Structure formats: structure tokens, C-alpha cells
Amino acid sequence: MNYCDIYNKSITYSEEFWKEQANQLEWYNQPSNILSTDKNGYPLWFADGDLNACYLSVDKHIQDGYGEQVAIIYDSPVTQTVKKYTFNEVKTEVAKLAGGLLSLGLEKGDTAVIYMPMIPQAAFAMLACARIGVTHSVVFGGFAPHELAIRIDDCEPKAIITASSGIEIDRLIAYKPLVDEAIELANHKPEKVVVFNRKLGARVPFKKYDVDYDALVYGSEETPCIPVNSTHPLYILYTSGTTGKPKGIVRDTGGYATALKFSMQHIYDAKEGDVFWAASDVGWVVGHSYIVYGPLMNRNTTVLFEGKPIRTPDASTFWRVIAEHKVNIMFTAPTAIRAIKKEDPNGEFIKQYDLSSLRIQFLAGERCDVATLEWYREHIPVPAIDHWWQTESGWPMIANMMGVEYLPIKPGSAGKAVTGYDIRIFGENGQELGPNEEGYVVIKLPLPPGTLLDLWKDNERFKAGYLNKFPGYYFSGDGGFKDTDDYIYITGRVDDVINVAGHRLSTAEMEEIVASHHSVAECAVIGINDELKGQIPLALVVAKSGEDIEHFQLQHEVVHLVREQIGAVASLRDVVIVQRLPKTRSGKILRKMMRSIADGEQFQVPSTIDDEAIIDEIRDVLEHAKIGCFK
């Protein structure tokens, strides 16, 4: 079946299509009610089915005779550790931890917060919660106590599972004091805190509510999987909101399992037994879907990596991991590739490793610029596939479905709509736009299985943020357009489109051009206030290592490039060189924050920021250049 056939079937005969995909799973109670609605009229998938995500991820493979297959490879260059766990070993760890959680009083329907670094125990904790029907909420390890406290108050966990410390390249971060402070700040008080002591030297203050992880696991019996309803919340995952209060995305169990199994095979082209590596963190949606649940449900060996693309120890790390563990399919953010490109522009490290196991490279998390895509393709002879999705969707919405048909790549496009997603481009008044007309990216309801059920205890915000703007459609919050071949181009969040003298211009398009300059390693283009034209673009660029170019020369050449390829209407005349760009810990560039700095507006520092010190760095550069409010 080619892409067009499978996609059209998924839209025209959606219930039949997704019933076929659900049949690929092993259910305790096979669903017969394929598509229904909840009390608010929102679509539900497989509402009368019962299953267990941990069973599908672990126990099933053991029963099928694959207990000695490696399930998890833990590779930690920051601790110089590599450890492999078979499915049998994972089951023992998970089932005993689940038994320990039951002994602490947790039961089906309760919630637990997991606040851990990228260590195997983080995955064990997620699976242990799933095993007994406890809804987990993984909070990115290292979040400040205030941010953790907000999430504690929102999801009201009975327990927190944490570790003694995380490591940020070469810096030890003590987690336990952060957890204790968060509990002090929170109104809701968890009953227990389960602490895995990594014994790396971090301070681990003892509190009455503390339980030692190892002692709990050692002293517990293995417990079997508990069946849960398909619509049972597997997890709550918080994502940034415009109000400053994080939004708790609620994910179901049955629809999610169906979508993940389907996506592993049909999007990522992962065969059972393949080694799959998503270089992300369990604190983000990529970690939930494609470090833990997706690969394990598809009987893939998953790589759990505790490190960075550079400085652990250098820009060769990714290639070492691929070669050493015979990775077949990799998934990372374009930011990671740009970081490597900046340190090793000629790809010298790549030549040192045997990467013959690698079949496909997937890129997502932010828009992949053409220069990065072309650099990768120049140095590594495998398909580099951009694709697009959100925390809300839980799995890809736009992609080149490599397990169905390898379509031609169009640089700048994330590909075509994935099966089940009826993606349209709307204008301001809800009219559907034609080819190459930029507008709002929306998706006709029902969304396919695996997407968000609701916002945790906040249905009104869910409807206001996603459903009310265009009734009958999910509003993605992103802008974009389709070309005449139905390839979709995401131009960024709708507030990243700038209006220059009445002309709507995409900063993403300008970034493509700026990034194509031979001296530019990374860049961001934002729209800043201008008295005459409303807004004008500002380019912030990071020069490649070893490049010796005058600021004035680089500015002149970049401005000329944009004028040549877009026209004078772009009005780009300000280009500043910065040492680095402000980003979240998952690698997304904080454009809105930079815009607020340039415009002199008040802003809330995002809780996900990698390093707050960069705020002053950006402010100093703009002030020195007399740009924006600093004129």
C-alpha cells in the first residue's frame, strides 16, 4: 500500500482503519466501541477496551520468547557508564518497584510525580506506575523547586520518585534538596518520596517521608500488570502555557499504545529487534513516546543516553553511540546537529566511526533549517527526515512515512500529513486557503488515537486553547502552508509571523536564508517593534568556531542575502553576533523572550530555560548595538 492509499483510507474509513491497528495489540478486553465521545462531546477511541502499557512494553515480549533480548542500553558519558538490561531484567526491576509502590499505598487511579535524570530507574518508574494503573507525571529533572511545586499542586501526587542527583555535562545537581523545597512550597503534600541514591557525592538530606529506592525494590515482591480501561490516563505531561501556568496534557492508554505501535513501524520504519535511539529526555514528550513506550512496545532495543551532543566529551559522542550500539534509527533535534556542526564543521569526527548500521535519521522538536539538513546529508549517507508534532499530539502529525513509502524530500517541509490527521490551512475567518497561502494549521476532528484527551482538571482551558477558535477543528497554534503537492511547511508559532508595513512575513523563511551563510552556525530571526513599519526583523547569529569575520562584513552579507532572496520588503538591516542563543533544555530557541528583551517588555522567564545568565548576555549585546528599546 502506498502513502496516498493508506492516508486516504485513514481519513475516509477512520474507524475501520484504526480498528485494524488496534488489533495489532494484545488487549485484555478487545474494544468493540471504536469511536465515541466523552461527556463534553470530545472524541474517544476504544472506550470499552482494557489493556496495560507495561505489559505491552515488557511482559508480552518475554511471553513471546524474547526475554533475553536487550531492551534498554544505558549510555552515560557523563559517568562513563554503559549498562544493558534485557527484557527479563527490566521486568524484574519494574515488577518489584511496582510491588513496592503498592506497599506504600499507591493504587490504580492515584498519581505520582517522577523527577529524575536520564537513568534507567526513570524508565523503570514510568513502567512501574503504568503496571499498576498509577498515572505518572514526569517532571524534567533539575526544574526549579517553584516549577516542581506548581506541578505537585496541579496533579496532587501520592508519591514522588526521584534520584539523589543529575549531571549537567560536568556539574553535579543535587535533586533531593530541590524536591524537599518544592514540597515545602506546595500546598499539596505527597505522602512518600522514593529516592534512588546514585552515590555520586550529592547531598541527600533525609526527611520522614523518604523511602530508599533500592531497599523498597529489594524488599518487595513482583506484582503482575493490572488491566486498565483504554481511556485511563497513562500520564500527565506539562507543557508551557501562555498564562505562565503549565498545561497538563492528559494521555490515554489504548489510543496511545495503538498510535505508538503504528508509528514505530509505519513512520520510523522500525523492525522488531532494531536498535532505536531518541536522543532526548524522559521529561519531554519525545522521551515518553520514543525512548520508553514506543520502542519497547515494538520490541526494539532503546538507547537511554545521559549526555549532550558536545562536551561529553566532544562532538564525536553521537557517532560513537551509533557505532558502539549498532543504532539503526536515530531521532534528535536539529539543535543537536547544529551544535555538532558548529564544533566540527567539516565532519572530521564522523569519519572516525563505522556508521553502517544507521538506516534513517529523524529530526524534530523545531523547524529544521535547510543548511542543517544539507550538512547532515553531505556527511552521512542516510535519509535525514524532518517531521513535525507536538506534546499535545504525542506522535507525529506531519512526516515522510518511511515504513510506507519514501517520498521525495523537500527541504523546508516536514513532509505530508500523517495517516489520521486531516490537516487544513485556515485564514483568520476560518476559510480554507489554497496552495502556498500561509495561514493557521488546523486539524479536523476527530484527531487520531494517541492525541491529548484533555487538560488535567481544566476542560475550559482545553476548549479555549485548542477547540474554540475554529469549531470542529483542533487549532495547533502554528502557522504554515501547503504547496501544490500537499507538502506542508510549518512557519512557526503564529506569533512568530511578523507584520512589516502591512506585509505578513515569516521569520522562519528569513532564518533559512541567514543560516545558509557560510559563517553562520546557528541563528534566530525575530520581529521587533518599529515606529514606522510596525515591526522589523532582527537576526541574532552564532558564528562558526574558527571563523574570523568582521561584524560589519557579516551583517552586510546577511542583509544582502535576505534582500536578494526575499526582497527589500523584508526590511532586515539589523544583524548581531551572539555567543549563544537562549534555549530550553530540550533545545528550542526562546524567540518570544528575545523579542520581549528587544522591545523592553516585561516577560516571565520560562521554567524550561537552559541558563538564565543568557538573558543578560542578550540584553548587553542589544544595548551595545543600540537596537530596539536600547536606541
N, C-alpha and C positions, 0 to 999 in steps of 0.2 A: 504494500500500500504506500503510495507517495504522499507528500505533505498535503497537497490540495485535497485528496480523498479523505485522509484521516481528519484533517481540520474541518472540512465541511460536514462530515458525519458527526463530529463532536458538537457542532452548533445546531444542526438540523434535527438530530436524534440524540439529544444530550443525555436523556435518561438511559436509553439503551446503551449508549457508549460508555457511560460511567458505571453502569451495572456490570458490563464486561470487565472493566478494570478492577472493580471491587471484588470480582470473582477470582482475581489473581492472589488475593489474600486468604489467610485461614482465619475464619470467624468462629467464635463460639456459637453465635446465633446469626446465621446469614440474613442480611437485610432483604426485605421484600418491598418496603416503602422507600423507594429510591430518592424521590424528591418531594419535600413537603415544605411547610413554613412554620416558623415559631410563633409565639403569641403576639409578636409585633408585626407579623407578616413577612419576615425576612426568610429567605430560602434556607432549608436544612437538607443535608444529604444523609441518607442511610439511617434515618432516625430510629428504626426498630432493630438495628443490628447491635451485637455485642462482640467485643474483641479486647485485646490488650497489646499496647505498643511494645512493651518489654518482651512479651512472648514472641512477637513477630521479629524483633531485633536480635534475640538471643536463643531462647529455648527451641524455637522451631528448627533452627539450623542444626542444633545438637540432635534433635529427634530425627532429622533427615540424614544424619551420619557425618556431619561436618564439625564436630566438636573440637577437633584438633587443628582446624584452620585458624590462622591468626586473625583475630577480629580487630584488635587495636594495636597500632605501633605508636608508642610514646617516644617522641624525639625531642629532647630538650638541650639545645646547645648552651643555654644559659647555666645549666647544671652539669653539662657534659654527660648526659644520661640517655641511653636508648633502652627501652624495655618493651617486650612484646607480650600480648595477652591473647590466648586462644579463646574461642567461644566458651569452652568448658571453664576456663579460669574466670572469664567475665561473669558467667552465670553464678559461680560460687561467691565472688565478691558482691555482686548485685543482690542475690537472693538473701545472703546473710545480712547485708546492710538493710534490706527491706524488712527482714525479721526484726532487726534492732529498732527500726523506726516504729514498727507496730508495738514493740515493748515499751516505747516511750509514750504511747498513747495516740499516735497518729493513725488515722483510719480514712477509708475512702470518702472523698468529699472535702477533706482538710486541704490546707495549702502549706507549702514550705518554700522558703527562700534559699537559694543556693548562691553563695558568694565566694567564688573560688577562682584560682588561676587556671591556666591550661595544663591540668594534670589529670591522669586517668580517673582519680576519685571524683572529679567533676562530672564526668560521663557516668560513672557508677551511681552517683547520687541522682542524676536525672532518671536513669533507668530504674533505680530502686523506687523512686516516687511513682513512676508510671506502673511499676509492677503491682503496687497496692492501691492504685487509684487516687493517690495524693497529687493534687495539682501543683506543679513546681513553677517557680518564678526565678529564673536565673538572672542575677544582677551582676553586671560586669565587675570583675574583681578589681578593687582599687578605687571604685567610686567613693566619693567623699561621704562621710557619715550623714550629712544632711540629705543627700540624694538617696542613700540607702534607707534612711528613716521615712522619707516620703513614700517609698515603695512598701515598706513594712506596714505603714498605716493604711495604705490602699488595699493590699491583698491580705492583711491580717494573718500571717503565717503562724502555725502552731510551733514550728521549729525553724531554725536557721542552720544550714550546713555550710561550714566554712573551713578554711585552712589557716595555718599559722602565718603563712606569708606568700607573696608573689614576688616575681623578679622582673624588673624593667631594665632589660639589657644587662647592666652591671650594678643595679641598685636594688637592694632588698626592701620590700614594702611589707611592713607588719600589718596583717589583716585583722587580727583579733582585737587590738585596741580600737580599730575603726568600727568593728561590729559592736563592741561594748558602748562606744559613744553614740552610735546610731540608735541602739536600744534605749539609752538614756533620753535621747531627743524624741523618740517616737511615743505616741500616746498608747499604741498597742504594744503589749509586752509578750513576745514569744515565750513559750514555756521552757524550751530547751535550745541550747546552742551546741551542735555537734562539731567538734574541732579536730581536723586532721593535722597532726603536728609533722611538718616536713623536716624538722630538726636541722634547719639551716642557720640558726642563730637569732631568729627574730624573737622579740619579746612576746610571751603568751600569758598575759595576766589571767588568773583563774577566778571565775565567778561561780556562784551557787548553781546557776542554770547550765553550766558547762558539762558536756559529756565527751569523753575521749573517743574519737572515731575508731581507732584500732581496737580498743577494749570493747566497744559496742559490737563491732563486726565479729571479733574473736569469740565473744560470749553469746552469740545469737545463733539460732537455728535457721537453716534455709527455709524460705517461705515461698509457696507457689504463687503464680500470677493470679490476680483477681480480675474476673471479667468486668468490663465497664461498658456503658452504653456508647454508641458511636459519637453522640453529641457531648459526651463527658469532656470537660476542659482538661486537655493534656497539660497545657501550660498557659501562663500569662507572661507576655513579654512586653516590657515597657519601651516605648519609643517617644522621641521628643514631640512636644505639642507646642502650638503657637502661644498658648497661655502661660507657658513655663511649667505647668503641671504635666508630668508624663502621662501618656495614654497607655492603658493596659490592654494590649491586643490579646483577645481570647482565641485560642486554637482548639478545635475539636480533636477527637482521636481517630474516628473512622474515615472521615473525608481526607484528613491529613495523611494517614497511612496510605490510602489509595493514591493520592496525588504524588507522594514521595516515591512510591514503588514505580509508578508510571514514569515520573520524570527521570529517575535514575536510568531507566532503560531507553526511553524514547527521546529525551533531550540530551543527556550526558553520554549516551551510548555505552553505559557501564554493564559489562557482563558479570554474572555471578562469579565471584572469586577474584575479580580485578582489584588492584590497589588504587584507592581513590583518596586524593588529598585536597581538602579545602583549607587553605592557609588563612584561617580566620580565628575566631574566638567563640567559645560556647556562650558568651554573654550576648552575642548578636544572633539574628535570625539565621544567618548562614551556618553558624555553629550548631544550632538546633537541627536544621534541615539536612545539612550536608557534611557535618562532622559526626554527628551522633545517629539520628534516626534514619535518614535516607540510605546512607551506605550500609548500615547494619541490617536494615530490613531487606536490602537487596543482596545480602551475603557478600558484601565487599569488605576487604581489609581497609580500615580507615586510619589515616595518619593524624595523630593529635600532636601538634607542633607547638612547643613553648619557646618562642624566639621571634626574631624580626628578620626581614629580608636583607638587612645590612647590619653591620656591627655585632653580629652573633655568629662568627667573629667578623665576617666581611661580606661582600656582595656575592660570594660564591655559595652561600648557605642553601638557597633554594635548589641549585643544581646538584649539590651534594646529597640533599634529601631525596631528590628524584632518582639519582643514580644508585644510592645505597639501598633504597627500599623498593626499587623497581616500580615506581609510580606509573600507572597507566593513564590516569586522567587527573588533571590538576585544575583547581579553581582558586583564583586570587583576585584582588582588586587592582585596577590599573595603577593606583598609587604605589603599590609594591613594585611593579615593573618599572615605573618611573624612577623610584629610589635606586633600584639596581642600575638602571640606565645611566643615572647621574654619576654613580660611583665607578661604573665600568662601561663607558660609552661605546667602546669597541668590542665588547663581549669577550674579553680575554679569558675571564673565568669560565665561561661556558665551554670553551674548547678543552678544558681540563677534565671534563666528566663525560661518561657514557650515558647519554640520554635516550638511548634507543628504545627503552620501554615506554616512553611517553607517546601517547597517540593524539591527545587533544588537550589544548589549554583553553580554559574558560575564564572570562573576565567579567566582573560585575561589581556593584556597590556604588558606582559612579559612572558617569559617561566616559567611555574610552576614546581618547583623542586619537586622531589618525596617526600622528607621529609616533606614539607609543605602540600602536598596533603594528605599524610598519617596521619599527625597530625590532620587535619581537619576531616578526615573520622573517626578517633579514637574518637573524642569528639562530633561530630554532625552526627546523623544517617540519612543523606540525601545524594543523589548523589552529588559529587563535580566534576564539569565538566570543564576541561581545554578547551579552544578554542583559535583560532588564527585569527587575522585580522589586518588591518592597517587603518590609516587615509585615505589612498587612496581608500580602498575598501568600507568603510562606513558601512559595516556589515560583519558578519563572513565569512571566507573563508574555514576554517577547524574547524570541531566541531563534537560532538556527537549530532545528531539531535533528541533532546529529544521528540519533538512533532511528530516524525515519527516512530522511533524505538530506544529504549535504547540499544545501542551496548555495549559489554564488554569494560571496561576502561583498557587502557594500560598506566600505569604511565610513564610519559616522552613524551607521544604522545598527540598532540592536537586533535586527532581523525581522521576522514576521510574527504575527500573533500566535501564541502557543495554543494548542487544542483546548477548547473550552472557554477561551477568552474572546468574546465578541467586542473587539476594540474599535472605538469610533473616535473621530476628531470633531469636537463641537466648537461652535462660535459662542460668543458671550450670551446670546439669547437662546441657546440650545439647538441651533440649526446645525445639521451635519455639513462639514466643509469638504471641499473637493481635494483632489491630489495637489500636494505641495502648498496647501494653505495651512498655516500654523494656527493651532487653537488648543483647546483643553483635551487632554487624553482621558477618555471615559470608557467604561466597560458596561455593556448591557447586562442586567440581572437576568437569571441568576449567575453569580460568579461560580466557577467550577469548584469541585471539592477541594478542601485543604486551605481555603482562604479564611479570613477572620470571621468569627461568629458574631462578635460584639466587642464593645469596650467593657472592661471589668467594672460592673456595678455603675455604668454610666451610659445607658442606651440613648439618652437625649443627645449627649455629645457625639456618640457614634452616628446618629442620624444627621446631626448638624454638620459634622465634618466630612461625611462621605456620601450621604444619600439625598439630602435636601436640595442641593444646588441644581441637579438635573434628575428629577423624579424618574425612577425606573432604571437609573444608571448609577454605578459606582464612580465617584469623582476621585481620580488618582492624585490630584494636586500638582500634576506635571503638565507641561506644555509639550507639543510635538506636532508632527505632521506625517502623512503617508505619501509616498511617491506613487507613480503610476503603476508600479509593480507590487503595491501593497507592503513594501518595506516601511517600517516605522522608525522615525527618528525622534528621539527624546531630546528636547532642547533645554530641559532643566525645570526646576520648580517654577510655577507661574510667576512668582515674584522675582525671578531672575531674568525675565524678559524686560528690557528697558525701552522707554519711550523717548526717542531723541527727536525733538521738534516735530512731534506727531507721527514719527515713523517707529513702528514696533521692530526692535532688533534683538536678536538672540545673542546673549553674551557667550553662549556655548560655541556658536559659529565663529565668533572672534577668537575665542580660545584656541580653536583648531588652527587658525592661521598663525597666531602668536607662537603656538607650540611647534610649528613647522620650522621656525628659525633655527639654524644650526647651533646657536649658542644657548638656546633655552632648554633647560632640563624639565621645568615644570612652570605652570602659570595659572593665574586666575584672572578673569575679567569681570569686573562688577560695574554696575551703574551707580554713579554718584550724582547728587543734586547739582544742577546748574541753573543760574538765574535766567539765562537767555533761552536755553533749549529744554529746560525741564530736567533732563538727565543727560549725562555724557559718560562714556565708558572710561574706565581706568584699568590698566593692565599692571599686575604685580607679577614679576618674573623671578625665578631662581635660575641663575646661570649654571651651566655645566661645570663640574670640577675641572680645574686646569685651564679653563677658558680665560683668556686675557683680552677683554674687550671693554672699551670706554663706555661709560653710561650713556653719553651723548650719542655715540655711534649706534649702540643697541637700540636706543629709543628711536632714532631716525629710521633705522632699517625696519623695525617692527611697525612703526606708523605707516611707512611706505608699503609694507606687505598688506596691511589691512586695507589701506586706501586702494591699492591695486586690485584686491580681490573682492571687496565689498563696495567700495566707492567712498567718496567724500562724506556721504550721508552718515557713515559710521561715526565720524567725529572723534576717532581715537587720536589723542595727542599726548596723553599722559602715560608714561611708562616708568615704573620704578623697579629697581632691583632690590630684592629682599633675600636674606639668608635662608629663609624657610617660610612656608605658608602655614597659617593656623589650621589645624585639622582635629577631627575627633579621633579617638583611639582606634576606631575601625578604618581610618584613613580618608574620611570625607572632608573636603575643604570647606571651611566655615565662611562662605561668601557673605552671608547676611550680616555676620558680625563685623567683617571688614567694611562693609558698606555703612554700617552704623558708626564705626570709628571715623570714617572719612566724612560723614555727614554731621558729626558731632551730636549724634542722638544717643539717648540712654539705651542700654541693652543689658540683657541678662546673660552672663557668661554661661554657655552651655555646659551642662554637667558632664558631657562626654569629651570635653576639650582635652587634648593630649598634654598641653603645657601652658598654663595661664601666663607665663612670662612673655609669651609671644605677643600678647596684647600690647604691651608697652613697646615692644620692638616695632610693630606695625605703626603704632602711633608716632614714634620717633622718626621713622622713615618718611611718613606723610608730612609731618611737621617740618622736617628739614627741606623737603621738596616743595613746601608751600602748596599743598594740594587739598582740595575740598574745603572743609571748615578752617583749615590752617592757613589759608591765603592771607 
